[in-house]
Structure formats: C-alpha cells, structure tokens
Amino acid sequence: MTGLLLAAGCTGELGGTTLEGTTPDGTTPDGTTPDGTTTDSPAAPPPPAAIPPVQIACTHVGSGKDYQVGPGKEFATIGDVPLESLVAGDTVRIFWRAEGYHEKIMLGGQGTAEQPIRVCGVPGPGGELPVIDGEGATTRPELDFPFDGHQVRGLVIVGHKHDDPYELQPSHITIEGLEIKNASTPFRFTDKAGSAASYASNAAGIFVERGHHVTIRGCEVHENANGLFIGTGGGEILVEDVLIESNYIHDNGSLTDYNEHNVYNEASNVVYQFNRFGPTRGGNGNNIKERSAGVVIRYNWIEDGAHLIDLVDAQEATDNIETSSFHETFVYGNMLLRTGYGPSMIHYGGDSGQTEYYRKGTLHFFSNTVFVKNEGYRDYERSAVFEASTNDERIHARNNVFASSQGPTDIRAVTFLGDRDNVAAGILTLAGNWVTQGWTAFDPVPGVKVLGKVDGLDGSIFGVDLPFASAQDSDFIPAASAPLVGAGAALDGLPAVEHQYVLHQKANARSDGPKLTIGAFGP
C-alpha cells in the first residue's frame, strides 16, 4: 500500500501545532504471514514514523477555487456551494458563526496528493469551531450520493458519486476544523428531494462509504450514533489510507445498545494520532472499533468506552485477511484510562464466532501508559487490560506502565489477560514493563477456564506508589523519583517512539536518550 500524502490543515481550538503522519507500508515487522503464523522477532521494516510537526491553518492554498461560506461571504450557506462539482485544489472554507450550520455535506470528487479537496472550518474569535449540526439539517438538491439510501447514514459523507463511472474513487479528501454533531435519532433532516427523513440507527457524524486518502483532522465529533464510520466493503470499494489526527471524539453511541461507537472502521491502512477520545454516550459502545487492516494507533488519549480499543475480525472486507497487515497491529505511545468498572480495555481477535476471519496475528502494544482508577470498585468488580479471542492471537506488551489508583485484591482484581464467558485465551508476552503490585496474570476468582498463557510478568518492575508527577491532575509524566527513566527494554525493530501526547490534541517530540523510558511519556 502507498502511504498517506497529506495536505495542510487548519487550526480550531487545538491551540498549537499538530503533526502530520503516514500510514503503514504493508510490511510485516514480526514476520506475520496472511494465515497468521509468525516469528518471534521483526523481520521487515516497521511502519514509517511521523514526519516533523507543521503549523496548520484553514487557508486556501490549492490551485482551485476558494469557496468561502458564512456571514458576509460569497456563499451564505454550505448548500449554496456546488459540492458535487469540487475538483482537485478546491477549498471550501466554512467560517464560524454563532448559529450552527444545519446542513448536510456530501463529497465525492478526486483530489491529488498535491492538490487535495479540502473542507475546513475557520474558527471564531475564541477559537470556536464552526458547527455542522444534524438536527433539522437540509440537503442541497444537487448532491450526488452513492445511493439515495445513503443519505440517512451520515451528516458529512464521503463516497462514490452515483453518476460517476463505477471505478472512479473519491480521493485525497480532507475534512478539518469542524464541530460535527447530532447525526442520530431522534433527530430528523430534509433530504435532497425535500422530504423529511430520520437518521439511521447507525448514522455517523462522518460516514465514509468509499474513498482513498481521506484525512479527518482537528474536528470535534460528538452526540452522533457513530462518531466516525469508515468503510462499507472490500475489493474495489475498500476504503484505503485514512488519517485520523488531532480530533476530539466523544459521547457518540447509543443510550440503549452497544452497537454504535465513537469510531467504527473497516478499511485498509488507518492511522490514529494525537486524538483525544472521551467516553462514549452512556458508557455504551466501544471507543475505537476496528475491523481494518494496517491499523496504527499512536500518541492518543483514550478514555473509557466498553472496550477502549476493539480490534476484531473482518466482516464486509473479508479479503483483508489475505493481507499481512491485517495480522499485524501497532498500538504505541498512548494514554489509556479506565475510570470505572467495565469490560476489558483492549480486545484483540474477533467477535462474530467465524474464527476464520479473526486477527490470528500479533498486537504490538508498547510504550503506552495504562491507568485504572479502581478505588471505587465494589467486591467482585474487576478490570482486565487485554482480552484475546483465541490462542491464535498474540499480544506483545513491552515498555508499558500498568498502574492502578489502588493495589488490587483477589475480589477486586486487575488482570492482564481477561476472559469472555469465563474462558481466558490468547498468548501474552510481557517485557520491560512497570506494574502496580498486586496485578495478576489471570482473574483469581474461581471459575475461569484458562486456555491462554502469560509470559514475562515476573520480570516486570513492581511498585506500590504511583510513578507519575500527579495522576490526580492527569499529569502522567514520570515523577522525578520514579523507576521508569532509562528502565525500558529495547524495541527490537519496532517503530521508534518519536512523540508524546500533550493535553489536548497536541504532541511534543520525545527524546529518551541512550536508554528508553517506560510508558507513553519521556523523562
């Protein structure tokens, strides 16, 4: 696969520089093959690291037309812009106004790496992002949706224009600096025919039906059924090369079921970086649910949800299982928080019961900081960091901090490898980690059938006192006296950890010196 080629972005309430990055290149760092077999050490180059930070702004820099939308501008509303006719180098600049834009957007043109199609928000005087609001939204009659039935699936939609040649893909499309909300029931909208319609139960703030090189940056996405929903199938309609960067995504999902999420993707080559993921709506649904190949999740703040990260089987794009990148996932440099009792934090494998489509590969989980706030747990409430679906799933966890606000007990356990339906599966290998005293390999409560294996826990650095500057103030930088600095294990060919998350939606360069520091933050 080719890497992402990114356009300039725009500032909203990010308050500083953000960073651009590239997608995985399809290599197999620990030798995983399409059938899931693997060697113990990386055998090929890792995914490329992030490129140096750049300043981003919602300015028109392309060779196309500058469509300015807002009070006193050429276009009073988004619906006045010929979105169905955008070409490479066009920019749609939506200027902040006190009243949100209750309008739907559909993008299906072809940009290029050097001349993307961009829709961006120009912030207000206090850094306020322009609001795209699904409640009562109107639809430009000329918009060319993939099918009219897709209108109910999202508020901002990227997809194949129905009247385009079938093989023509939307490409190099960037959406940035917008607040996107209320694509969910019970809200209704007016469709392109002028009829009232309801959003689908799985509607998304941003819905990508098809597309190559799609960037979502610097947006706030909340109170939708799904925040982002990317991908509808495999083969020639597979979404490829997606960058999700410096967004604040929170409070999406359903109040009544667990089927909608902050993010739900099935694509190829998806990179998350420098995002803030808040809790899901009602605590239901997962924060990040991924069925994609080539997933890299790095330098993010991820807080709660049913699973914080749910890496599961191919469902529509089942041809993804033939690619090596489906069986190799990289999660590093993240801050992960569980602030109350809930399911396992990271689930790896599958959830359909059709095990032939499961991950059957390796999750590389390194240089993360995991913090469980368990002081309010009642008897028999307990947490697990990882859950693997079968013993064909392997998790290599290296150089992480695994901490809890209180030391666990047998009836208020914090467990490394959790269970589903009282069966604990998977192969977890630990190396160079710092662990709060009392964490256990498996749930110590009787009744769990252990099929899996945990290696290396005894080699961890155990502690009682939290090793952070101030967990109470969400400052998880290593404390001056903490035994984290210079104590990490070598990465052995894994991607370099070059940045660290900064509250919020920003990042700094990270420099560990000659020896690695344990966790998501450097010394």
C-alpha positions, -999 to 999 in steps of 0.1 A, spaced: 0 0 0 11 35 -6 15 59 23 -7 89 30 2 122 14 -13 150 34 -25 185 28 -21 215 51 -48 216 78 -64 242 99 -65 253 135 -96 253 155 -94 251 193 -63 229 191 -42 257 205 -9 250 189 9 229 163 -2 195 153 17 168 135 12 150 102 19 113 96 19 85 72 2 51 70 18 17 73 35 5 42 22 -30 44 54 -46 59 53 -73 85 76 -63 114 75 -96 132 72 -119 102 34 -125 103 20 -142 72 -15 -140 59 -25 -172 77 -14 -157 110 18 -176 116 47 -155 129 82 -155 141 92 -141 174 113 -111 161 106 -85 135 119 -94 101 109 -63 80 110 -25 83 84 -10 107 57 15 96 72 49 89 73 73 118 55 107 119 72 135 99 82 167 117 54 190 131 40 217 109 17 247 116 -17 242 100 -43 269 91 -76 270 72 -63 290 43 -68 284 6 -35 271 -9 -47 250 -38 -49 259 -75 -87 256 -75 -115 278 -63 -117 293 -28 -153 288 -17 -159 310 13 -191 302 34 -206 323 61 -218 358 71 -208 384 45 -191 358 23 -198 348 -13 -218 318 -1 -242 323 28 -248 286 33 -230 254 27 -258 243 4 -250 272 -19 -216 256 -27 -216 231 -57 -201 204 -35 -209 178 -62 -185 196 -86 -155 201 -64 -122 193 -81 -85 190 -71 -72 221 -54 -106 234 -43 -111 246 -8 -145 251 10 -138 274 40 -167 275 64 -165 305 87 -177 303 123 -210 319 132 -229 319 164 -257 298 149 -245 264 136 -249 252 100 -278 228 100 -268 213 66 -256 180 52 -223 176 32 -215 151 5 -180 149 -10 -171 126 -39 -145 143 -60 -110 134 -69 -82 155 -54 -45 147 -56 -17 145 -31 -5 180 -40 -40 194 -46 -65 178 -23 -101 187 -20 -105 204 14 -134 213 36 -122 232 66 -135 255 94 -123 290 101 -126 294 139 -144 321 158 -128 348 179 -123 325 208 -112 295 187 -147 282 184 -151 256 156 -179 261 131 -207 237 139 -223 213 115 -255 202 132 -276 173 121 -307 184 139 -331 197 112 -303 197 86 -312 205 50 -297 189 19 -286 205 -13 -308 190 -40 -279 187 -65 -258 165 -42 -249 132 -58 -250 104 -31 -238 69 -38 -274 58 -35 -303 79 -21 -305 54 8 -271 66 20 -285 100 29 -297 86 63 -262 72 71 -244 104 79 -241 141 83 -208 146 65 -205 119 38 -175 109 16 -185 85 -11 -187 75 -47 -210 98 -67 -237 77 -82 -233 93 -116 -196 89 -118 -180 58 -135 -181 30 -110 -144 25 -109 -137 62 -101 -128 66 -64 -132 97 -43 -96 105 -34 -74 129 -14 -103 145 6 -96 164 38 -121 174 64 -108 195 93 -116 221 119 -153 214 122 -176 205 151 -199 178 139 -229 166 159 -264 152 161 -264 127 133 -286 103 153 -322 95 163 -345 111 172 -332 140 150 -346 144 115 -334 161 84 -347 172 50 -334 150 22 -324 161 -14 -359 156 -26 -373 180 1 -388 152 22 -385 147 59 -363 118 69 -349 102 100 -312 92 106 -304 55 106 -297 39 139 -261 35 128 -257 70 113 -223 88 117 -211 123 121 -186 115 93 -195 85 71 -170 73 45 -187 50 20 -157 48 -4 -125 67 -7 -87 67 -9 -65 91 11 -91 105 35 -79 128 63 -100 139 92 -82 164 113 -88 189 141 -125 182 144 -148 177 174 -173 149 168 -199 142 194 -235 131 201 -239 111 169 -249 74 167 -214 67 154 -188 94 156 -169 81 125 -180 52 104 -155 44 77 -159 15 51 -187 -5 36 -170 -34 19 -138 -49 4 -124 -53 -31 -128 -23 -54 -149 -4 -29 -124 -8 0 -116 25 17 -78 29 18 -53 52 35 -71 71 63 -56 95 87 -75 104 119 -55 132 136 -58 157 164 -96 153 168 -117 153 199 -142 124 196 -166 118 225 -201 110 236 -211 92 204 -231 59 206 -265 48 218 -281 50 252 -299 17 246 -274 -7 230 -237 -14 224 -236 -14 186 -226 22 179 -192 36 188 -170 67 189 -152 52 158 -162 21 138 -140 13 107 -134 -14 82 -108 -2 58 -71 -6 49 -42 15 63 -57 35 91 -35 58 113 -48 74 145 -25 100 161 -28 130 186 -65 125 191 -85 128 223 -111 101 227 -136 108 255 -162 83 269 -189 70 247 -225 81 251 -239 64 282 -208 43 285 -222 21 258 -203 11 227 -166 10 222 -143 39 219 -124 26 188 -137 -4 170 -115 -16 141 -121 -43 115 -94 -27 93 -61 -40 80 -29 -19 86 -41 -2 119 -16 21 137 -29 38 169 -2 61 184 1 91 206 -36 94 216 -56 99 248 -82 72 251 -107 72 280 -133 46 287 -159 31 265 -170 -5 267 -136 -16 251 -112 13 247 -98 -5 216 -117 -33 199 -96 -50 172 -118 -76 157 -124 -97 126 -131 -87 90 -169 -86 83 -175 -69 50 -139 -66 37 -131 -103 42 -104 -101 15 -84 -81 41 -75 -114 58 -52 -122 28 -30 -92 36 -2 -94 61 -11 -60 76 -45 -74 88 -25 -97 111 -1 -70 125 -14 -41 146 7 -14 163 -6 4 194 21 27 210 26 59 228 -10 62 240 -25 72 273 -53 47 282 -77 53 311 -103 31 327 -122 53 352 -147 28 364 -157 -9 362 -161 -21 327 -151 -48 301 -115 -55 290 -97 -24 278 -82 -39 247 -99 -67 228 -80 -85 201 -93 -112 178 -129 -113 167 -165 -112 178 -185 -129 151 -178 -165 160 -165 -170 125 -129 -176 136 -115 -180 101 -118 -142 98 -102 -134 132 -70 -115 135 -48 -146 141 -17 -124 144 2 -101 167 -8 -70 185 24 -49 193 15 -29 224 44 -8 235 54 24 253 18 31 265 6 42 299 -24 23 312 -41 37 343 -71 21 361 -90 41 386 -102 13 408 -106 30 442 -144 29 438 -147 -8 428 -171 -29 448 -165 -66 457 -162 -87 425 -159 -57 403 -126 -61 384 -107 -50 353 -87 -67 326 -63 -49 303 -63 -74 274 -87 -99 261 -78 -123 232 -104 -143 214 -83 -175 207 -48 -188 212 -41 -178 176 -40 -142 189 -7 -130 203 0 -98 223 35 -85 228 34 -58 255 68 -40 260 78 -9 279 44 0 292 32 14 326 4 -6 340 -9 12 371 -40 14 392 -50 40 418 -52 13 444 -35 -21 448 -59 -48 436 -72 -76 458 -85 -111 448 -121 -99 448 -113 -65 432 -87 -78 408 -69 -61 380 -59 -87 354 -36 -88 324 -54 -114 303 -92 -113 308 -119 -137 299 -151 -139 279 -178 -162 291 -153 -175 318 -127 -185 292 -93 -167 291 -75 -173 258 -45 -158 240 -7 -156 243 5 -125 261 43 -118 264 54 -90 287 88 -73 287 103 -42 303 70 -30 320 63 -12 353 33 -28 371 14 -18 403 19 -45 429 -10 -70 430 -19 -72 393 -24 -108 383 -19 -127 350 -55 -141 351 -86 -134 372 -80 -151 406 -117 -156 412 -126 -194 407 -145 -204 376 -123 -190 348 -111 -216 324 -75 -206 314 -66 -216 279 -41 -188 273 -6 -181 286 11 -150 301 49 -149 300 73 -124 315 52 -109 342 77 -119 369 103 -98 351 83 -66 355 93 -37 378 67 -38 406 58 -8 427 32 5 452 35 43 448 22 57 415 52 67 393 36 98 379 40 135 385 3 138 396 -23 113 385 -49 134 403 -41 162 379 -39 140 348 -2 145 347 12 111 338 48 123 331 72 102 351 78 115 386 114 126 394 119 96 417 100 70 396 120 40 384 108 45 348 135 66 333 160 46 313 145 13 325 127 2 294 135 -28 272 149 -24 237 123 -21 209 140 -47 188 130 -34 154 96 -19 163 88 16 152 106 44 171 85 63 197 92 98 184 64 119 200 43 120 231 7 132 236 2 167 251 -32 177 266 -51 180 245 -49 171 207 -12 181 205 21 164 207 57 171 216 88 154 202 101 128 226 137 121 234 146 93 257 184 95 255 205 63 253 180 42 272 143 41 268 119 53 295 89 31 303 55 44 293 39 69 269 58 99 282 95 106 282 116 120 311 
